[in-house]
């Protein structure tokens, strides 16, 4: 009887343990399922976006982030500072809100990545009244570095890619509105240009004749963060902006057939003239993109920056300018002198011919 009671008790305990183990197993399975779903979701987010995959780590040798330790002074820094640019704990100020200033920051390490994405966090602000501010800032991927000039503080006739955040319309001198009726552009304006070392950026026309495309970006004196994205993958250039505080990228330019050599330098520059603003660079983060390529594509190597069918991309027809008054005056003067000389020569030749005719007659 006692043995039978013990067997029943053991069987009850064993059954209870089995039920408890089953509950634990079901709980573990549920947790594993949830974890797997999260991992799957993150993986899909990483892989989805036009067929490219972004690495989980940024390329630090091409990136500029806080706390900007050793920037421009230490030999271990990846970046150089030039001009009026200065470092604070919160940003690199390319130019202060003062007239006639220019500054820049340039990478010391040439970039040999084939496909990349540059995310830029910046801020433009100042005390100037509406439409009385300037001039803007530029982001660069060029063969040359640490040069000064008229193109947002960098040299003209550059070789590579320039992306401009232009806050002042030089072609339209009417300060009451920043609207250019000839091109339907509203400032501030973001645009892109590819230079080959001989193509000039026309400052007085806001670079319209060499512009690849662009968009309006109201980036000045706004309370939220402003971002700009430049993506270059498989000879395709994409520019996007996030300036509305919605944390959403908006398309600005998307152009195939853009050919950029490797081994160029990243940089950012700014300039002020009679009008000014604070142009602050908070971060530049470069990510390597992993893209599938054919063996033929792997062997391609661009030597000179170019854009396919570039002549069809100009938004403005470049018209030949007429001669100035001085040029016209000298043209008329030299024409009259030329006609007079030809007349004198003709008279002399005719006199000699007539004299020779008389001698033969006698």
Secondary structure, 3 states (H helix, E strand, C coil): CHHHHHHHHHHHHHHHHHHHHHHHHHHHHHHHHHHHHHHHHHHHHHHCCCCCEECCCCCHHHCECCCCCCCCCCCCCCEEEEECCEECCCCEEEECCCCCCEEEEEECCCECCCCEEEEEEEEEECCCCCCCCCCEEEEEEECCCCCCECECEECCCCEEEEEEEECCCCCCCCCCCCEECCCCEECCEEEEEEEECCCCCCHHHCCHHHCCEEEECCCECCCCCEEEEEEEECCEEEEEEECCCCCCCEEEEEEECEECCCCEEEEEEEECCCCCCEEEEEEEEEEEEECCCCHHHHHCCCCCCEECCHHHCCCCCCCCCCCCHHHHHHHHHHHHHHHHHHHHHHHHHHHHHHHHHHHHHC
